[in-house]
């Protein structure tokens, strides 16, 4: 199975080299890697070009955008720019961040998962962050969720879910739509990926309401949003974030922000979320 990788990168001069080094050391190499240099003001471009000279399957695309780091929209717009340069001759499409180190068997293992069952639509490992000299699980999500930093999609799945949405919540709505269309999602606990820059390290103040807005645009409704907000705030060990999330939800509702999903998909998502919550309670 052929896989293509798109890497949106903004000022990653310290880390992108480590990511690319881990990709060119894979036991099964990618057919293409596109790095989207998103408005970087450092040496990101030079580092990628050095790799591209030695590895012809690596290319770079330059994109200009706002310098502010808003979760979701900016990174997917950059991803889209890279995706547009690719042909259709792939089996698996991968979106990763430019601050990861993959074990050398990562993509060989991911391919095996996709080959094992034609209904598997997405697959991924887990992000680990360094704490006091140890690499520990970056515990921000459930074990059945694939982090936005390392998504791999079967081509048919990617096309059916309508690609990635340029909004916060893109890395949740992709999985919910996967389930809506009957695809399976596989997470592999044996695949430990080093995440060199913990999630959310760069988000600005306006971004804090974005999470609640994302819950609204996913069609969650108030009660699921309240429960999801409480859980996320506790996971981040910042209980006051709960109020920011709820405020974001009401702001989006009042502004009649369009949903990322159809009414029918929203209904499926609410049912699915309620079932999951019930399972955890009982």
Phi and psi restraints in degrees (value plus and minus 20) as a CYANA .aco file:
   2 UNK   PHI    -110.1   -70.1
   2 UNK   PSI     117.7   157.7
   3 UNK   PHI    -146.8  -106.8
   3 UNK   PSI     120.3   160.3
   4 UNK   PHI    -129.4   -89.4
   4 UNK   PSI     123.6   163.6
   5 UNK   PHI    -140.0  -100.0
   5 UNK   PSI     113.5   153.5
   6 UNK   PHI    -136.6   -96.6
   6 UNK   PSI     109.4   149.4
   7 UNK   PHI    -143.0  -103.0
   7 UNK   PSI      82.7   122.7
   8 UNK   PHI     -91.5   -51.5
   8 UNK   PSI     111.8   151.8
   9 UNK   PHI    -159.2  -119.2
   9 UNK   PSI     107.8   147.8
  10 UNK   PHI    -146.3  -106.3
  10 UNK   PSI      94.5   134.5
  11 UNK   PHI      28.6    68.6
  11 UNK   PSI      39.6    79.6
  12 UNK   PHI    -131.9   -91.9
  12 UNK   PSI      10.3    50.3
  13 UNK   PHI     -77.3   -37.3
  13 UNK   PSI     -50.7   -10.7
  14 UNK   PHI     -98.6   -58.6
  14 UNK   PSI     -42.3    -2.3
  15 UNK   PHI    -141.1  -101.1
  15 UNK   PSI     -47.7    -7.7
  16 UNK   PHI     -78.9   -38.9
  16 UNK   PSI     -53.2   -13.2
  17 UNK   PHI     -82.7   -42.7
  17 UNK   PSI     -59.5   -19.5
  18 UNK   PHI     -86.9   -46.9
  18 UNK   PSI     -59.6   -19.6
  19 UNK   PHI     -83.3   -43.3
  19 UNK   PSI     -69.8   -29.8
  20 UNK   PHI     -84.7   -44.7
  20 UNK   PSI     -58.4   -18.4
  21 UNK   PHI     -78.2   -38.2
  21 UNK   PSI     -61.9   -21.9
  22 UNK   PHI     -91.2   -51.2
  22 UNK   PSI     -46.0    -6.0
  23 UNK   PHI     -98.5   -58.5
  23 UNK   PSI     -57.8   -17.8
  24 UNK   PHI     -99.3   -59.3
  24 UNK   PSI     -24.9    15.1
  25 UNK   PHI    -121.5   -81.5
  25 UNK   PSI     -10.5    29.5
  26 UNK   PHI     -87.7   -47.7
  26 UNK   PSI     125.3   165.3
  27 UNK   PHI     -87.0   -47.0
  27 UNK   PSI     -49.5    -9.5
  28 UNK   PHI    -140.1  -100.1
  28 UNK   PSI      94.4   134.4
  29 UNK   PHI     -97.4   -57.4
  29 UNK   PSI     129.4   169.4
  30 UNK   PHI     -88.3   -48.3
  30 UNK   PSI     130.4   170.4
  31 UNK   PHI     -96.5   -56.5
  31 UNK   PSI     -55.6   -15.6
  32 UNK   PHI    -164.8  -124.8
  32 UNK   PSI     123.1   163.1
  33 UNK   PHI    -147.9  -107.9
  33 UNK   PSI     105.6   145.6
  34 UNK   PHI    -135.6   -95.6
  34 UNK   PSI     101.4   141.4
  35 UNK   PHI    -118.4   -78.4
  35 UNK   PSI     106.1   146.1
  36 UNK   PHI    -119.1   -79.1
  36 UNK   PSI      88.6   128.6
  37 UNK   PHI    -100.9   -60.9
  37 UNK   PSI      80.0   120.0
  38 UNK   PHI    -113.8   -73.8
  38 UNK   PSI      66.0   106.0
  39 UNK   PHI      44.7    84.7
  39 UNK   PSI       6.7    46.7
  40 UNK   PHI     -88.3   -48.3
  40 UNK   PSI     123.8   163.8
  41 UNK   PHI    -131.9   -91.9
  41 UNK   PSI     -13.6    26.4
  42 UNK   PHI    -129.6   -89.6
  42 UNK   PSI    -173.4  -133.4
  43 UNK   PHI    -115.0   -75.0
  43 UNK   PSI      -0.1    39.9
  44 UNK   PHI     -70.4   -30.4
  44 UNK   PSI     -68.7   -28.7
  45 UNK   PHI     -80.8   -40.8
  45 UNK   PSI     -66.3   -26.3
  46 UNK   PHI     -80.8   -40.8
  46 UNK   PSI     -62.1   -22.1
  47 UNK   PHI     -83.9   -43.9
  47 UNK   PSI     -64.3   -24.3
  48 UNK   PHI     -84.7   -44.7
  48 UNK   PSI     -61.2   -21.2
  49 UNK   PHI     -82.3   -42.3
  49 UNK   PSI     -56.7   -16.7
  50 UNK   PHI     -79.2   -39.2
  50 UNK   PSI     -65.5   -25.5
  51 UNK   PHI     -84.8   -44.8
  51 UNK   PSI     -60.4   -20.4
  52 UNK   PHI     -84.9   -44.9
  52 UNK   PSI     -54.0   -14.0
  53 UNK   PHI     -83.2   -43.2
  53 UNK   PSI     -58.5   -18.5
  54 UNK   PHI    -108.1   -68.1
  54 UNK   PSI     -41.7    -1.7
  55 UNK   PHI    -148.5  -108.5
  55 UNK   PSI      76.3   116.3
  56 UNK   PHI     -81.5   -41.5
  56 UNK   PSI     -35.0     5.0
  57 UNK   PHI    -101.8   -61.8
  57 UNK   PSI     -22.6    17.4
  58 UNK   PHI    -119.5   -79.5
  58 UNK   PSI     112.7   152.7
  59 UNK   PHI    -155.6  -115.6
  59 UNK   PSI     146.1   186.1
  60 UNK   PHI    -149.7  -109.7
  60 UNK   PSI     122.5   162.5
  61 UNK   PHI    -144.8  -104.8
  61 UNK   PSI     115.1   155.1
  62 UNK   PHI    -119.4   -79.4
  62 UNK   PSI     117.2   157.2
  63 UNK   PHI    -153.8  -113.8
  63 UNK   PSI     120.9   160.9
  64 UNK   PHI    -126.7   -86.7
  64 UNK   PSI     118.5   158.5
  65 UNK   PHI    -176.5  -136.5
  65 UNK   PSI     158.5   198.5
  66 UNK   PHI     -81.4   -41.4
  66 UNK   PSI     126.6   166.6
  67 UNK   PHI     -94.7   -54.7
  67 UNK   PSI     -41.7    -1.7
  68 UNK   PHI     -87.3   -47.3
  68 UNK   PSI     114.0   154.0
  69 UNK   PHI    -110.2   -70.2
  69 UNK   PSI      77.4   117.4
  70 UNK   PHI    -122.6   -82.6
  70 UNK   PSI     111.6   151.6
  71 UNK   PHI     -82.4   -42.4
  71 UNK   PSI     118.9   158.9
  72 UNK   PHI      74.7   114.7
  72 UNK   PSI     -97.3   -57.3
  73 UNK   PHI     -84.8   -44.8
  73 UNK   PSI     -66.4   -26.4
  74 UNK   PHI     -82.6   -42.6
  74 UNK   PSI     -65.4   -25.4
  75 UNK   PHI     -87.6   -47.6
  75 UNK   PSI     -55.8   -15.8
  76 UNK   PHI     -97.4   -57.4
  76 UNK   PSI     -52.2   -12.2
  77 UNK   PHI     -82.5   -42.5
  77 UNK   PSI     -60.5   -20.5
  78 UNK   PHI     -86.2   -46.2
  78 UNK   PSI     -64.3   -24.3
  79 UNK   PHI     -75.2   -35.2
  79 UNK   PSI     -66.8   -26.8
  80 UNK   PHI     -78.0   -38.0
  80 UNK   PSI     -61.5   -21.5
  81 UNK   PHI     -80.9   -40.9
  81 UNK   PSI     -59.7   -19.7
  82 UNK   PHI     -91.9   -51.9
  82 UNK   PSI     -62.1   -22.1
  83 UNK   PHI     -79.5   -39.5
  83 UNK   PSI     -58.0   -18.0
  84 UNK   PHI     -83.1   -43.1
  84 UNK   PSI     -40.7    -0.7
  85 UNK   PHI    -106.0   -66.0
  85 UNK   PSI     -26.4    13.6
  86 UNK   PHI    -114.1   -74.1
  86 UNK   PSI     132.2   172.2
  87 UNK   PHI    -105.3   -65.3
  87 UNK   PSI    -193.6  -153.6
  88 UNK   PHI    -119.3   -79.3
  88 UNK   PSI      -9.9    30.1
  89 UNK   PHI    -111.7   -71.7
  89 UNK   PSI      35.2    75.2
  90 UNK   PHI    -154.9  -114.9
  90 UNK   PSI     143.3   183.3
  91 UNK   PHI    -126.8   -86.8
  91 UNK   PSI     -53.0   -13.0
  92 UNK   PHI    -150.2  -110.2
  92 UNK   PSI     114.1   154.1
  93 UNK   PHI    -131.9   -91.9
  93 UNK   PSI     111.1   151.1
  94 UNK   PHI    -141.4  -101.4
  94 UNK   PSI     113.8   153.8
  95 UNK   PHI    -138.2   -98.2
  95 UNK   PSI      98.6   138.6
  96 UNK   PHI    -149.2  -109.2
  96 UNK   PSI     145.5   185.5
  97 UNK   PHI    -110.5   -70.5
  97 UNK   PSI     142.8   182.8
  98 UNK   PHI    -112.3   -72.3
  98 UNK   PSI       8.3    48.3
  99 UNK   PHI    -156.9  -116.9
  99 UNK   PSI      17.4    57.4
 100 UNK   PHI    -143.9  -103.9
 100 UNK   PSI     129.9   169.9
 101 UNK   PHI    -141.2  -101.2
 101 UNK   PSI      99.0   139.0
 102 UNK   PHI    -114.2   -74.2
 102 UNK   PSI     120.5   160.5
 103 UNK   PHI     -84.3   -44.3
 103 UNK   PSI     132.3   172.3
 104 UNK   PHI     -84.9   -44.9
 104 UNK   PSI     -41.4    -1.4
 105 UNK   PHI    -116.5   -76.5
 105 UNK   PSI     -10.3    29.7
 106 UNK   PHI     -76.8   -36.8
 106 UNK   PSI     -77.0   -37.0
 107 UNK   PHI     -96.8   -56.8
 107 UNK   PSI     -46.7    -6.7
 108 UNK   PHI     -80.9   -40.9
 108 UNK   PSI     -62.3   -22.3
 109 UNK   PHI     -88.1   -48.1
 109 UNK   PSI     -61.9   -21.9
 110 UNK   PHI     -80.3   -40.3
 110 UNK   PSI     -64.0   -24.0
 111 UNK   PHI     -80.7   -40.7
 111 UNK   PSI     -62.3   -22.3
 112 UNK   PHI     -79.7   -39.7
 112 UNK   PSI     -59.6   -19.6
 113 UNK   PHI     -80.0   -40.0
 113 UNK   PSI     -69.8   -29.8
 114 UNK   PHI     -80.9   -40.9
 114 UNK   PSI     -57.0   -17.0
 115 UNK   PHI     -92.0   -52.0
 115 UNK   PSI     -45.9    -5.9
 116 UNK   PHI     -92.2   -52.2
 116 UNK   PSI     -42.0    -2.0
 117 UNK   PHI    -178.4  -138.4
 117 UNK   PSI      98.2   138.2
 118 UNK   PHI     -89.7   -49.7
 118 UNK   PSI     -27.2    12.8
 119 UNK   PHI    -114.4   -74.4
 119 UNK   PSI     -21.8    18.2
 120 UNK   PHI     -96.3   -56.3
 120 UNK   PSI      99.7   139.7
 121 UNK   PHI    -121.9   -81.9
 121 UNK   PSI     -46.4    -6.4
 122 UNK   PHI    -162.9  -122.9
 122 UNK   PSI     128.2   168.2
 123 UNK   PHI    -169.1  -129.1
 123 UNK   PSI     132.0   172.0
 124 UNK   PHI    -191.1  -151.1
 124 UNK   PSI     143.9   183.9
 125 UNK   PHI    -119.1   -79.1
 125 UNK   PSI    -171.3  -131.3
 126 UNK   PHI    -148.4  -108.4
 126 UNK   PSI     125.6   165.6
 127 UNK   PHI    -107.5   -67.5
 127 UNK   PSI     115.4   155.4
 128 UNK   PHI    -140.2  -100.2
 128 UNK   PSI     119.4   159.4
 129 UNK   PHI    -137.5   -97.5
 129 UNK   PSI     135.9   175.9
 130 UNK   PHI    -104.0   -64.0
 130 UNK   PSI     107.9   147.9
 131 UNK   PHI    -155.3  -115.3
 131 UNK   PSI      97.7   137.7
 132 UNK   PHI      27.8    67.8
 132 UNK   PSI      25.8    65.8
 133 UNK   PHI      63.3   103.3
 133 UNK   PSI     -26.1    13.9
 134 UNK   PHI    -130.3   -90.3
 134 UNK   PSI     131.9   171.9
 135 UNK   PHI    -116.4   -76.4
 135 UNK   PSI      95.6   135.6
 136 UNK   PHI    -140.1  -100.1
 136 UNK   PSI     133.3   173.3
 137 UNK   PHI     -77.7   -37.7
 137 UNK   PSI     108.9   148.9
 138 UNK   PHI     -98.4   -58.4
 138 UNK   PSI      75.4   115.4
 139 UNK   PHI    -108.4   -68.4
 139 UNK   PSI      53.2    93.2
 140 UNK   PHI    -129.1   -89.1
 140 UNK   PSI     -28.3    11.7
 141 UNK   PHI    -164.7  -124.7
 141 UNK   PSI     152.2   192.2
 142 UNK   PHI     -90.1   -50.1
 142 UNK   PSI     140.5   180.5
 143 UNK   PHI     -90.9   -50.9
 143 UNK   PSI     -32.5     7.5
 144 UNK   PHI    -121.1   -81.1
 144 UNK   PSI      -7.7    32.3
 145 UNK   PHI    -128.4   -88.4
 145 UNK   PSI     117.5   157.5
 146 UNK   PHI    -115.4   -75.4
 146 UNK   PSI     107.2   147.2
 147 UNK   PHI     -85.3   -45.3
 147 UNK   PSI     127.7   167.7
 148 UNK   PHI     -78.9   -38.9
 148 UNK   PSI     -43.0    -3.0
 149 UNK   PHI     -90.6   -50.6
 149 UNK   PSI     -39.4     0.6
 150 UNK   PHI    -167.8  -127.8
 150 UNK   PSI      53.4    93.4
 151 UNK   PHI    -117.1   -77.1
 151 UNK   PSI     115.8   155.8
 152 UNK   PHI    -149.1  -109.1
 152 UNK   PSI     105.5   145.5
 153 UNK   PHI    -138.4   -98.4
 153 UNK   PSI     118.5   158.5
 154 UNK   PHI     -86.2   -46.2
 154 UNK   PSI     121.8   161.8
 155 UNK   PHI     -75.0   -35.0
 155 UNK   PSI     -65.1   -25.1
 156 UNK   PHI     -83.4   -43.4
 156 UNK   PSI     -55.7   -15.7
 157 UNK   PHI     -87.5   -47.5
 157 UNK   PSI     -68.6   -28.6
 158 UNK   PHI     -75.3   -35.3
 158 UNK   PSI     -63.4   -23.4
 159 UNK   PHI     -88.7   -48.7
 159 UNK   PSI     -60.3   -20.3
 160 UNK   PHI     -88.1   -48.1
 160 UNK   PSI     -56.6   -16.6
 161 UNK   PHI     -99.0   -59.0
 161 UNK   PSI     -22.1    17.9
 162 UNK   PHI      60.9   100.9
 162 UNK   PSI       9.1    49.1
 163 UNK   PHI      52.9    92.9
 163 UNK   PSI    -182.7  -142.7
 164 UNK   PHI    -121.5   -81.5
 164 UNK   PSI     119.3   159.3
 165 UNK   PHI    -107.3   -67.3
 165 UNK   PSI     109.0   149.0
 166 UNK   PHI     -97.5   -57.5
 166 UNK   PSI      46.4    86.4
 167 UNK   PHI    -176.0  -136.0
 167 UNK   PSI     137.4   177.4
 168 UNK   PHI     -83.2   -43.2
 168 UNK   PSI     121.1   161.1
 169 UNK   PHI      80.7   120.7
 169 UNK   PSI     -26.0    14.0
 170 UNK   PHI     -75.6   -35.6
 170 UNK   PSI     -55.0   -15.0
 171 UNK   PHI    -107.9   -67.9
 171 UNK   PSI     -13.8    26.2
 172 UNK   PHI    -130.6   -90.6
 172 UNK   PSI     -62.5   -22.5
 173 UNK   PHI     -84.4   -44.4
 173 UNK   PSI     -51.6   -11.6
 174 UNK   PHI     -80.5   -40.5
 174 UNK   PSI     -63.2   -23.2
 175 UNK   PHI     -92.5   -52.5
 175 UNK   PSI     -58.0   -18.0
 176 UNK   PHI     -85.1   -45.1
 176 UNK   PSI     -59.5   -19.5
 177 UNK   PHI     -90.8   -50.8
 177 UNK   PSI     -53.7   -13.7
 178 UNK   PHI     -74.4   -34.4
 178 UNK   PSI     -69.3   -29.3
 179 UNK   PHI     -85.6   -45.6
 179 UNK   PSI     -60.6   -20.6
 180 UNK   PHI     -76.5   -36.5
 180 UNK   PSI     -60.4   -20.4
 181 UNK   PHI    -110.9   -70.9
 181 UNK   PSI     -12.7    27.3
 182 UNK   PHI      64.0   104.0
 182 UNK   PSI      -2.8    37.2
 183 UNK   PHI    -107.5   -67.5
 183 UNK   PSI     136.7   176.7
 184 UNK   PHI    -119.7   -79.7
 184 UNK   PSI     133.1   173.1
 185 UNK   PHI    -139.9   -99.9
 185 UNK   PSI     109.5   149.5
 186 UNK   PHI    -137.2   -97.2
 186 UNK   PSI     110.4   150.4
 187 UNK   PHI    -136.3   -96.3
 187 UNK   PSI     118.5   158.5
 188 UNK   PHI    -136.1   -96.1
 188 UNK   PSI      90.0   130.0
 189 UNK   PHI     -90.2   -50.2
 189 UNK   PSI     -34.1     5.9
 190 UNK   PHI     -99.5   -59.5
 190 UNK   PSI     -32.7     7.3
 191 UNK   PHI    -116.5   -76.5
 191 UNK   PSI      81.1   121.1
 192 UNK   PHI    -119.3   -79.3
 192 UNK   PSI      96.6   136.6
 193 UNK   PHI    -127.9   -87.9
 193 UNK   PSI     110.8   150.8
 194 UNK   PHI     -99.9   -59.9
 194 UNK   PSI     101.0   141.0
 195 UNK   PHI    -121.3   -81.3
 195 UNK   PSI      87.5   127.5
 196 UNK   PHI     -99.2   -59.2
 196 UNK   PSI     -39.5     0.5
 197 UNK   PHI    -149.4  -109.4
 197 UNK   PSI      86.1   126.1
 198 UNK   PHI     -74.5   -34.5
 198 UNK   PSI     128.7   168.7
 199 UNK   PHI     -76.9   -36.9
 199 UNK   PSI     118.0   158.0
 200 UNK   PHI      60.3   100.3
 200 UNK   PSI     -13.5    26.5
 201 UNK   PHI     -82.5   -42.5
 201 UNK   PSI     -45.8    -5.8
 202 UNK   PHI    -130.1   -90.1
 202 UNK   PSI     -15.7    24.3
 203 UNK   PHI     -91.3   -51.3
 203 UNK   PSI     123.4   163.4
 204 UNK   PHI    -111.9   -71.9
 204 UNK   PSI     159.6   199.6
 205 UNK   PHI     -81.6   -41.6
 205 UNK   PSI     -60.1   -20.1
 206 UNK   PHI     -80.9   -40.9
 206 UNK   PSI     -44.9    -4.9
 207 UNK   PHI     -88.1   -48.1
 207 UNK   PSI     -40.2    -0.2
 208 UNK   PHI     -87.7   -47.7
 208 UNK   PSI     -45.2    -5.2
 209 UNK   PHI    -103.9   -63.9
 209 UNK   PSI     -33.7     6.3
 210 UNK   PHI     -83.2   -43.2
 210 UNK   PSI     -52.9   -12.9
 211 UNK   PHI     -83.4   -43.4
 211 UNK   PSI     -64.9   -24.9
 212 UNK   PHI     -84.1   -44.1
 212 UNK   PSI     -58.1   -18.1
 213 UNK   PHI     -82.8   -42.8
 213 UNK   PSI     -60.4   -20.4
 214 UNK   PHI     -83.0   -43.0
 214 UNK   PSI     -62.6   -22.6
 215 UNK   PHI     -78.8   -38.8
 215 UNK   PSI     -59.5   -19.5
 216 UNK   PHI     -84.4   -44.4
 216 UNK   PSI     -67.2   -27.2
 217 UNK   PHI     -90.8   -50.8
 217 UNK   PSI     -36.9     3.1
 218 UNK   PHI    -101.0   -61.0
 218 UNK   PSI     -24.4    15.6
 219 UNK   PHI      60.8   100.8
 219 UNK   PSI       2.1    42.1
 220 UNK   PHI     -85.6   -45.6
 220 UNK   PSI     -54.1   -14.1
 221 UNK   PHI      60.0   100.0
 221 UNK   PSI     148.4   188.4
 222 UNK   PHI     -87.0   -47.0
 222 UNK   PSI     -66.9   -26.9
 223 UNK   PHI     -86.8   -46.8
 223 UNK   PSI     -61.7   -21.7
 224 UNK   PHI     -86.5   -46.5
 224 UNK   PSI     -58.3   -18.3
 225 UNK   PHI     -80.8   -40.8
 225 UNK   PSI     -63.8   -23.8
 226 UNK   PHI     -81.4   -41.4
 226 UNK   PSI     -65.0   -25.0
 227 UNK   PHI     -88.1   -48.1
 227 UNK   PSI     -64.7   -24.7
 228 UNK   PHI     -83.4   -43.4
 228 UNK   PSI     -57.8   -17.8
 229 UNK   PHI     -86.1   -46.1
 229 UNK   PSI     -63.7   -23.7
 230 UNK   PHI     -82.1   -42.1
 230 UNK   PSI     -63.8   -23.8
 231 UNK   PHI     -83.5   -43.5
 231 UNK   PSI     -65.8   -25.8
 232 UNK   PHI     -86.8   -46.8
 232 UNK   PSI     -61.7   -21.7
 233 UNK   PHI     -81.5   -41.5
 233 UNK   PSI     -58.6   -18.6
 234 UNK   PHI     -89.8   -49.8
 234 UNK   PSI     -61.3   -21.3
 235 UNK   PHI     -80.3   -40.3
 235 UNK   PSI     -56.5   -16.5
 236 UNK   PHI    -103.9   -63.9
 236 UNK   PSI     -20.7    19.3
 237 UNK   PHI      36.7    76.7
 237 UNK   PSI      14.0    54.0
 238 UNK   PHI    -154.0  -114.0
 238 UNK   PSI      58.0    98.0
 239 UNK   PHI     -75.6   -35.6
 239 UNK   PSI     -48.4    -8.4
 240 UNK   PHI     -90.2   -50.2
 240 UNK   PSI     -37.2     2.8
 241 UNK   PHI     -79.9   -39.9
 241 UNK   PSI     -46.3    -6.3
 242 UNK   PHI     -70.0   -30.0
 242 UNK   PSI     -65.0   -25.0
 243 UNK   PHI     -89.0   -49.0
 243 UNK   PSI     -55.1   -15.1
 244 UNK   PHI     -83.3   -43.3
 244 UNK   PSI     -63.2   -23.2
 245 UNK   PHI     -84.0   -44.0
 245 UNK   PSI     -64.9   -24.9
 246 UNK   PHI     -84.5   -44.5
 246 UNK   PSI     -60.8   -20.8
 247 UNK   PHI     -81.7   -41.7
 247 UNK   PSI     -61.8   -21.8
 248 UNK   PHI     -81.1   -41.1
 248 UNK   PSI     -60.2   -20.2
 249 UNK   PHI     -81.0   -41.0
 249 UNK   PSI     -68.6   -28.6
 250 UNK   PHI     -87.9   -47.9
 250 UNK   PSI     -56.1   -16.1
 251 UNK   PHI     -79.4   -39.4
 251 UNK   PSI     -65.0   -25.0
 252 UNK   PHI     -86.6   -46.6
 252 UNK   PSI     -60.3   -20.3
 253 UNK   PHI     -85.4   -45.4
 253 UNK   PSI     -65.0   -25.0
 254 UNK   PHI     -83.5   -43.5
 254 UNK   PSI     -58.9   -18.9
 255 UNK   PHI     -99.3   -59.3
 255 UNK   PSI     -19.9    20.1
 256 UNK   PHI      32.0    72.0
 256 UNK   PSI      24.7    64.7
 257 UNK   PHI     -79.8   -39.8
 257 UNK   PSI     112.7   152.7
 258 UNK   PHI     -84.5   -44.5
 258 UNK   PSI     124.5   164.5
 259 UNK   PHI     -96.6   -56.6
 259 UNK   PSI     138.1   178.1
 260 UNK   PHI    -103.6   -63.6
 260 UNK   PSI     -26.8    13.2
 261 UNK   PHI    -151.4  -111.4
 261 UNK   PSI     143.6   183.6
 262 UNK   PHI     -97.1   -57.1
 262 UNK   PSI     141.9   181.9
 263 UNK   PHI     -74.7   -34.7
 263 UNK   PSI     -58.1   -18.1
 264 UNK   PHI     -87.0   -47.0
 264 UNK   PSI     -61.8   -21.8
 265 UNK   PHI     -86.2   -46.2
 265 UNK   PSI     -59.3   -19.3
 266 UNK   PHI     -81.3   -41.3
 266 UNK   PSI     -59.7   -19.7
 267 UNK   PHI     -84.1   -44.1
 267 UNK   PSI     -65.4   -25.4
 268 UNK   PHI     -78.8   -38.8
 268 UNK   PSI     -64.8   -24.8
 269 UNK   PHI     -82.1   -42.1
 269 UNK   PSI     -64.0   -24.0
 270 UNK   PHI     -82.9   -42.9
 270 UNK   PSI     -64.8   -24.8
 271 UNK   PHI     -80.1   -40.1
 271 UNK   PSI     -65.2   -25.2
 272 UNK   PHI     -81.3   -41.3
 272 UNK   PSI     -65.6   -25.6
 273 UNK   PHI     -83.4   -43.4
 273 UNK   PSI     -63.0   -23.0
 274 UNK   PHI     -82.1   -42.1
 274 UNK   PSI     -62.9   -22.9
 275 UNK   PHI     -79.1   -39.1
 275 UNK   PSI     -65.5   -25.5
 276 UNK   PHI     -81.4   -41.4
 276 UNK   PSI     -62.2   -22.2
 277 UNK   PHI     -85.6   -45.6
 277 UNK   PSI     -60.4   -20.4
 278 UNK   PHI     -81.6   -41.6
 278 UNK   PSI     -64.4   -24.4
 279 UNK   PHI     -76.6   -36.6
 279 UNK   PSI     -60.7   -20.7
 280 UNK   PHI     -92.6   -52.6
 280 UNK   PSI     -50.3   -10.3
 281 UNK   PHI     -97.9   -57.9
 281 UNK   PSI     -58.1   -18.1
